[in-house]
Amino acid sequence: MKEEANKTSNVKVGKIVLSICFILELILSIFSIYHILLLNNIENEIRYFVIGIFILFDLIFFFKWLGIMQRKRKKPKKHIGFILVLLLLSIVHFAIGYYIGKVYGFLGNMTKEKLTYTSYLITLKDNKTSSTKDLDGKKVGIIQDSSSIEGYQLAMELIEEEKMDTIILEKYEDYIPMIEDLYQGSIEAIFVGSNYQDLVKEHETYQNIKNDTKILKQLSKDIKKTISTSGKAVVTEPFTVLLTGVDSEKDGLDQNQVANGDSLMLVTFNPKTLNATILSIPRDSYVPISCFTGKMENKITHAAAYGEQCLMDTIVDLVGIPIDYYVKINFKGAVGLVDALGGIDVEVPARLCTDDSSRSGEICIDEGFQHLNGEQALVLARNRKQLAAGDLDRGLNQQVVVEGMLNKVKTIGSVDKLMEILNTVSRNMDTNLSNDQILSFYNIIKDIMFNGLNKENGQLVNLQQLYLQGTGQMIYDERAKMVLWDYVLNDASVDDVIEAMKINLELLDHEEDKSFSFSINDPYEKTIIGKGPYKTQNAYTLLPDFTGDTETQSRAWASKHGVSLKFQEVETSAHPAGRVFAQDFPANKRTDKISGSVTLSIAKAPSKKKPTTSNKNDKDDKDEEEDEIIDCKLDKYKNHPICKKEDKEDPKDTSDE
């Protein structure tokens, strides 16, 4: 009886273990099937076949388990094989669900639905104000654009939270004049966004704004992104994507970090031909900024400082092509991505040295074909001061780095390596692509990989480099109230670049060039569309600095350039008589932006009073010098700087710049 009872007990235990294993396998099967279904538009036939096999196995296991449960007696040892099969399949289900879930999570993290926005209330460090209560009845600056999340919306919430009802709000169209008034003491404090340091980094007076000011209060809030693009639900047709860089020392991209404008690349890709064009847009490109009043021209990097939407709208206005998607990546993440890929092989144009991604030390790379790790690749992508064409050459180098990374994708040979890459990218990337859109790239990537493996040179895509030719000019910035170096784009170059992009997007028909010339004596150079040479260059006529000129000289320049002048004589002994000492429009201002006439102030010698007998002999040498009039006709003044200027050609003519 005891032996029979033990057998019965063993059978029950065996059935319990079997039931647990079957239920576990069933749960994990559902787990894996659910995650397989998440992979929309990826090998649909294979996915559905695998799901069908899993369901078939589950049905077979169910009936087998049910049959065992209905039998009163069966030796437990005979269950072992079935249990092992269930455990093995459970492991397979778990692995499939786990890795798909992990990949899907990485993809979801790339498409950050919410970002942390921050508004700061700052004042000068030496200001006695220490809290919001000290601002009662005082003037505080705020941006008047109600659509600005950090500059206006969060600022108004902060005012309500702190009950700052008695402050006097001074509204500004732009941050620069608001910051200027803060420094001059016209207002006590100002509301700024998290990127306020980037807004004034080119303004020498305010470059040290972080150390010059103190934060009285701040408000941070997670807000859903509202960036609009024209992307399709599934990526199957030719598309455009804007790549922007954030030069941050921190790993991650959860804060509202706007692109620095130092890395702007517009890419077009045709999935049918696997052809891509890549255009680097110079940070100093002088273009109409979409979010500025009247779309005033300015450096495109300033559009980047005002947010992704302003930047994308500005680029769309420039090229006339909709931007389907955008991808923003932290430079720190780019370093990790190159390292995860095992480095890249590229041609380095010259020996370059730049700070590392943490700004903690200098890293140098040598000229020639090199294998670069992440930090070294960042040197190539970031350096511009040691390059002959500065930012223009840097843009081409950034394209080389991107191409180098694309060519290393085919070396991904393990799941762990793929997970490392996805983890790095997801932390340091933000995009408007949805998970389904990203997954729809699967077929494109598959075609690219197949193409790369079957080409002798190993190129994954046919990449055409584009270039924006232009002319550098020192132009008076109406917003910053100072003269800045700008890059005026060549219209012919812009047209050629736009044509190349539209052809790749199938918006224009391609006219094949059947002409070909070759000389063994001439080294081959890769064609870069937009680089020219062009017969003409675009440049603006800029108002010169008339100070020190005579009326004749001023009129000669104005007549040549179609500018109307007015003259007013002012009695003064502080300036040479007959010379311009002031003008009502600043030097380097675009003449096409001048309405009416330019008024020039010309010095006129003060009227001399007849000296009385009592003080005639008391006049000293100093008084004689103050009343001295520079007359270039006299030999004693022929070497005077003012007189020498008349003999030289007018150096202020900027029409040929």
Order of alpha helices (4+ residues) and beta strands (2+ residues): alpha-alpha-alpha-beta-beta-alpha-beta-alpha-beta-alpha-alpha-beta-beta-beta-beta-beta-beta-alpha-alpha-beta-alpha-beta-beta-beta-beta-alpha-alpha-alpha-beta-alpha-alpha-beta-beta-beta-alpha-alpha-beta-beta-beta-alpha-alpha
